[in-house]
Amino acid sequence: MSTADLQIPPGTPPAQLRELLRGWIAANAPQGLSDILDWRARVDLPGSVMRAVSEEQHAQAQRHPLFREWEERCLQARLVCPAWPEEYGGRGWEAPEMTVLDEEFFRAGLPRVDRVQGESMVGPSIILHGTDDQKRRLLPSILSGEHRYCQGFSEPGAGSDLASARTRGVIEGDEVVITGQKVWTSRFATANMIFVLCRTNTDAPKHRGLSYVIVPFTPGENGIDARPIRQMTGAEEFAEVFFDGTRARLDNVIGGLGEGWRVVQSTLAFERAAAGRATTMLVQSRERELAALVELARARGRDRDPVVRQQLAWAHTQVRLLRASWERTVSEVAAGREPGPQLSTWKLFWSEYHLKLGALALDIAGTDALLRPEGPGHPVDPWQDAFLVAHSGTVYAGTSEVQRNILGEGVLRLPREPRQAGAR
Ligand SMILES: Cc1cc2nc3c(=O)[nH]c(=O)nc-3n(C[C@H](O)[C@H](O)[C@H](O)COP(=O)(O)OP(=O)(O)OC[C@H]3O[C@@H](n4cnc5c(N)ncnc54)[C@H](O)[C@@H]3O)c2cc1C
């Protein structure tokens, strides 16, 4: 057995798991890896003020030999995609184990080797709905990092109401020929695969005519064009994606032709669960962010202002509540209960909190907040970035209005909102 192997008997309690992971990290983390990037700043959720690390810097650090060495060791220890079932290379871990893993890597200042949407959305959807052949062909390349996925769901006329997707998929022999437009495609710059929702039957009711297709993402080839969208922060983190006669293998349709809506539902549920798993990082980054804001208030002499003090105390209670509600969710999962609609409360709470925190930060920064820093393009400073990006948190993974509908109807049992069938 090499030192990178990691034996963790099933059912190991979290405290013991923590000890085992700590020992493994101490024995396996390459010297200097924590110095090549502030990995803690790299929270996989948009909206963090600590996003001092850009996508490009992160991608570059991931090409560093020390990261490669770490990646190999994590793969050997089955710490990549650890929430996947064992037969597909994972460990079948749930939120409690994932929380310990995230916390220990964060504590050590080391990156979790994360296959992002491949790991948390498309992989689990293939495991649930894919054929044996699809599992054999598609899962190992997610695990190894060869395939990096982006999500082709939203369209200009289909966001919350995803079932209205109009991108067409026409079957020709053993291929699906895709034509249409997607939008807000995150991670397009680093992806080489995309999972696309397209309409393969225009005669069927809108939920029944959809198919879920895995397509190699090759902008400039095979009829695919990706046009980056510049955001108000100046970053270009997502794109419009155009398909014009793009050919994909028919046997890359997951869940069967016309069964795409079922698979989408699973992917969206996995997305929410993934947002849940990443929340250990979210809580830690909010704690870090607030500590930095208190420092800013001190530096600006605003810490004596009673109104600012009160606002910071409010922010402190919100962050404490975030931690408490995440810990409650973890204990519920550990006790074998599904978190259910509280994930909507959680999503609503952290995104709306961050919107207010961004405004508070600009208030504390004072008139400086009105000026962009010097530099090429349209750079923003971290607090301006937090304020601007926080708005997106209330939109992705289900908008605040949609979350309120879920809570109103699913928890409070209020009368249903009039809506078109299929809105997510
Ligand atoms: C940072 C970020 C990353 C994203 N990444 C991706 C990605 O990688 N791939 C992808 O496919 N998509 C992605 N999206 C798109 C995202 O899923 C959609 O923006 C989201 O589903 C909302 O859709 P929409 O923008 O079309 O708004 P719409 O659905 O048109 O909503 C407009 C407004 O109407 C409200 N509304 C809509 N329906 C209802 C309802 N039933 N009841 C009450 N109010 C309602 C909404 O709350 C919103 O305020 C991303 C979005 C963001 C912000």
Ligand as a Chemical Component Dictionary entry (heavy atoms), coordinates in Angstrom:
data_LIG
# 
_chem_comp.id                   LIG 
_chem_comp.type                 NON-POLYMER 
_chem_comp.pdbx_formal_charge   0 
_chem_comp.three_letter_code    LIG 
# 
loop_
_chem_comp_atom.comp_id 
_chem_comp_atom.atom_id 
_chem_comp_atom.alt_atom_id 
_chem_comp_atom.type_symbol 
_chem_comp_atom.charge 
_chem_comp_atom.model_Cartn_x 
_chem_comp_atom.model_Cartn_y 
_chem_comp_atom.model_Cartn_z 
_chem_comp_atom.pdbx_ordinal 
LIG C1  C1  C 0 -24.009 33.536 -12.197 1  
LIG C2  C2  C 0 -24.963 32.731 -13.052 2  
LIG C3  C3  C 0 -24.534 31.567 -13.632 3  
LIG C4  C4  C 0 -25.397 30.825 -14.448 4  
LIG N1  N1  N 0 -24.919 29.696 -15.055 5  
LIG C5  C5  C 0 -25.708 28.993 -15.890 6  
LIG C6  C6  C 0 -25.208 27.865 -16.611 7  
LIG O1  O1  O 0 -24.033 27.503 -16.484 8  
LIG N2  N2  N 0 -26.015 27.218 -17.463 9  
LIG C7  C7  C 0 -27.317 27.577 -17.622 10 
LIG O2  O2  O 0 -28.016 26.899 -18.376 11 
LIG N3  N3  N 0 -27.839 28.645 -16.971 12 
LIG C8  C8  C 0 -27.057 29.368 -16.115 13 
LIG N4  N4  N 0 -27.558 30.478 -15.471 14 
LIG C9  C9  C 0 -28.899 30.907 -15.775 15 
LIG C10 C10 C 0 -29.900 30.736 -14.647 16 
LIG O3  O3  O 0 -30.244 29.395 -14.460 17 
LIG C11 C11 C 0 -31.107 31.582 -15.012 18 
LIG O4  O4  O 0 -30.683 32.939 -15.031 19 
LIG C12 C12 C 0 -32.238 31.407 -14.051 20 
LIG O5  O5  O 0 -32.813 30.134 -14.211 21 
LIG C13 C13 C 0 -33.327 32.493 -14.260 22 
LIG O6  O6  O 0 -33.723 32.510 -15.591 23 
LIG P1  P1  P 0 -33.776 33.878 -16.447 24 
LIG O7  O7  O 0 -32.480 34.594 -16.246 25 
LIG O8  O8  O 0 -34.197 33.531 -17.821 26 
LIG O9  O9  O 0 -34.892 34.763 -15.755 27 
LIG P2  P2  P 0 -36.476 34.586 -15.906 28 
LIG O10 O10 O 0 -36.829 33.155 -15.652 29 
LIG O11 O11 O 0 -36.912 35.198 -17.181 30 
LIG O12 O12 O 0 -36.976 35.454 -14.700 31 
LIG C14 C14 C 0 -37.085 36.873 -14.765 32 
LIG C15 C15 C 0 -37.703 37.364 -13.475 33 
LIG O13 O13 O 0 -39.030 36.779 -13.329 34 
LIG C16 C16 C 0 -39.129 36.091 -12.089 35 
LIG N5  N5  N 0 -39.907 34.862 -12.253 36 
LIG C17 C17 C 0 -39.773 33.915 -13.221 37 
LIG N6  N6  N 0 -40.664 32.922 -13.016 38 
LIG C18 C18 C 0 -41.348 33.233 -11.892 39 
LIG C19 C19 C 0 -42.393 32.563 -11.162 40 
LIG N7  N7  N 0 -42.895 31.399 -11.546 41 
LIG N8  N8  N 0 -42.865 33.206 -10.047 42 
LIG C20 C20 C 0 -42.367 34.409 -9.638  43 
LIG N9  N9  N 0 -41.368 35.057 -10.294 44 
LIG C21 C21 C 0 -40.868 34.479 -11.407 45 
LIG C22 C22 C 0 -37.690 35.711 -11.733 46 
LIG O14 O14 O 0 -37.543 35.546 -10.337 47 
LIG C23 C23 C 0 -36.920 36.924 -12.243 48 
LIG O15 O15 O 0 -36.947 37.969 -11.297 49 
LIG C24 C24 C 0 -26.725 31.238 -14.661 50 
LIG C25 C25 C 0 -27.168 32.428 -14.054 51 
LIG C26 C26 C 0 -26.305 33.173 -13.268 52 
LIG C27 C27 C 0 -26.797 34.445 -12.649 53 
# 
loop_
_chem_comp_bond.comp_id 
_chem_comp_bond.atom_id_1 
_chem_comp_bond.atom_id_2 
_chem_comp_bond.value_order 
_chem_comp_bond.pdbx_ordinal 
LIG C1  C2  SING 1  
LIG C2  C3  SING 2  
LIG C2  C26 DOUB 3  
LIG C3  C4  DOUB 4  
LIG C4  N1  SING 5  
LIG C4  C24 SING 6  
LIG N1  C5  DOUB 7  
LIG C5  C6  SING 8  
LIG C5  C8  SING 9  
LIG C6  O1  DOUB 10 
LIG C6  N2  SING 11 
LIG N2  C7  SING 12 
LIG C7  O2  DOUB 13 
LIG C7  N3  SING 14 
LIG N3  C8  DOUB 15 
LIG C8  N4  SING 16 
LIG N4  C9  SING 17 
LIG N4  C24 SING 18 
LIG C9  C10 SING 19 
LIG C10 O3  SING 20 
LIG C10 C11 SING 21 
LIG C11 O4  SING 22 
LIG C11 C12 SING 23 
LIG C12 O5  SING 24 
LIG C12 C13 SING 25 
LIG C13 O6  SING 26 
LIG O6  P1  SING 27 
LIG P1  O7  DOUB 28 
LIG P1  O8  SING 29 
LIG P1  O9  SING 30 
LIG O9  P2  SING 31 
LIG P2  O10 DOUB 32 
LIG P2  O11 SING 33 
LIG P2  O12 SING 34 
LIG O12 C14 SING 35 
LIG C14 C15 SING 36 
LIG C15 O13 SING 37 
LIG C15 C23 SING 38 
LIG O13 C16 SING 39 
LIG C16 N5  SING 40 
LIG C16 C22 SING 41 
LIG N5  C17 SING 42 
LIG N5  C21 SING 43 
LIG C17 N6  DOUB 44 
LIG N6  C18 SING 45 
LIG C18 C19 SING 46 
LIG C18 C21 DOUB 47 
LIG C19 N7  SING 48 
LIG C19 N8  DOUB 49 
LIG N8  C20 SING 50 
LIG C20 N9  DOUB 51 
LIG N9  C21 SING 52 
LIG C22 O14 SING 53 
LIG C22 C23 SING 54 
LIG C23 O15 SING 55 
LIG C24 C25 DOUB 56 
LIG C25 C26 SING 57 
LIG C26 C27 SING 58 
# 
